[in-house]
Amino acid sequence: MSLALKVLIVEDETPAAEKLERYLNKFNPAIKVVEKIGTIKETVSWLQSNQSEIDLIFMDIQLHDGLSFQIFQQVDVQKPVIFITSSRSLSGSSSLITSSLRSRKALELSCDILP
């Protein structure tokens, strides 16, 4: 399998963002994390000028400055988004990153939606 994905990680917890980046690199070293961003405001600004640089977005649901769904009210997101969270109240588990992406199949399926 030869994937060359460029991804954006929207995650306000640095250890979680780094864990996801390590997982993606382990899954396929050709996956490149273009940027890691931690707030709604920074994400909106970045997407307005750089959205064409990425293929896929991993986005935490709960950021320190609000729910990431607010991003979609401020910018037209044209890339596929995989929502992630470590909140027990939102995911029903201690870590959606490790539970939903534990299987290679989850990431393989997300890659299939790209043009």
C-alpha positions as CSV (number, residue, x, y, z in Angstrom):
1,M,0.0,0.0,0.0
2,S,1.5,3.3,-1.0
3,L,-0.4,6.3,0.6
4,A,0.9,9.8,0.3
5,L,-1.5,11.7,2.6
6,K,-1.0,15.2,3.9
7,V,-3.0,15.7,7.1
8,L,-3.9,18.4,9.5
9,I,-4.3,17.6,13.2
10,V,-6.6,19.8,15.2
11,E,-6.0,18.9,18.8
12,D,-5.4,21.1,21.8
13,E,-3.7,18.4,23.9
14,T,-0.1,18.2,22.7
15,P,0.4,14.6,24.0
16,A,-2.7,13.4,22.1
17,A,-1.6,15.2,18.9
18,E,1.8,13.6,19.2
19,K,0.3,10.2,19.8
20,L,-1.9,10.5,16.8
21,E,1.1,11.6,14.6
22,R,3.2,8.6,15.9
23,Y,0.3,6.3,15.1
24,L,-0.1,7.7,11.6
25,N,3.7,7.4,10.9
26,K,3.7,3.8,12.2
27,F,0.7,3.0,9.9
28,N,2.4,4.5,6.9
29,P,5.6,6.6,7.0
30,A,4.5,8.4,3.8
31,I,1.7,10.1,5.8
32,K,2.8,13.7,6.5
33,V,1.4,15.8,9.2
34,V,1.5,19.3,7.7
35,E,0.4,21.1,10.8
36,K,-0.9,20.6,14.3
37,I,-3.3,23.3,15.6
38,G,-5.0,23.7,19.0
39,T,-7.7,26.3,18.8
40,I,-10.8,27.1,16.7
41,K,-9.5,30.6,15.8
42,E,-6.1,29.2,14.6
43,T,-7.8,26.4,12.6
44,V,-10.2,28.8,10.9
45,S,-7.3,31.1,9.9
46,W,-5.1,28.2,8.8
47,L,-7.8,26.6,6.7
48,Q,-8.7,29.9,5.0
49,S,-5.2,30.1,3.6
50,N,-3.8,26.6,3.5
51,Q,-6.6,24.1,3.0
52,S,-5.4,23.2,-0.5
53,E,-2.2,21.8,1.1
54,I,-3.9,18.9,2.9
55,D,-5.9,15.8,2.0
56,L,-7.5,14.9,5.3
57,I,-8.2,16.4,8.7
58,F,-8.2,14.8,12.1
59,M,-10.2,17.0,14.4
60,D,-10.7,16.9,18.2
61,I,-14.3,17.6,19.0
62,Q,-13.7,19.4,22.3
63,L,-11.1,22.1,22.1
64,H,-10.2,24.6,24.9
65,D,-12.0,27.4,23.2
66,G,-15.2,25.4,22.3
67,L,-16.5,22.6,20.1
68,S,-14.7,22.2,16.8
69,F,-18.1,22.2,15.0
70,Q,-17.9,26.0,15.3
71,I,-15.1,25.8,12.7
72,F,-17.6,24.8,10.0
73,Q,-19.7,27.9,10.7
74,Q,-16.7,30.1,9.9
75,V,-14.9,28.4,7.0
76,D,-16.0,26.1,4.2
77,V,-14.2,22.9,4.9
78,Q,-13.6,21.0,1.7
79,K,-11.6,18.1,3.0
80,P,-12.7,14.9,4.7
81,V,-12.7,15.1,8.5
82,I,-12.2,12.3,11.0
83,F,-13.4,13.5,14.4
84,I,-11.4,12.3,17.4
85,T,-11.8,12.8,21.2
86,S,-10.6,11.6,24.5
87,S,-13.7,12.8,26.4
88,R,-15.5,10.0,28.1
89,S,-18.8,12.0,27.8
90,L,-18.5,12.3,24.0
91,S,-16.9,9.0,23.0
92,G,-18.1,6.6,25.7
93,S,-14.5,5.4,26.1
94,S,-11.3,6.7,27.6
95,S,-9.8,7.4,24.2
96,L,-11.4,7.5,20.8
97,I,-8.0,7.9,19.2
98,T,-6.9,4.5,20.4
99,S,-10.2,2.7,20.2
100,S,-11.4,3.9,16.8
101,L,-8.0,3.9,15.2
102,R,-6.7,0.7,16.8
103,S,-7.5,-1.1,13.7
104,R,-5.6,-0.5,10.5
105,K,-8.9,-1.0,8.7
106,A,-10.3,2.3,10.2
107,L,-7.5,4.3,8.6
108,E,-7.6,2.3,5.4
109,L,-11.3,3.0,5.0
110,S,-10.7,6.7,5.6
111,C,-8.0,6.7,2.9
112,D,-10.5,5.2,0.4
113,I,-12.7,8.3,0.4
114,L,-9.9,10.5,-1.0
115,P,-9.8,11.2,-4.7
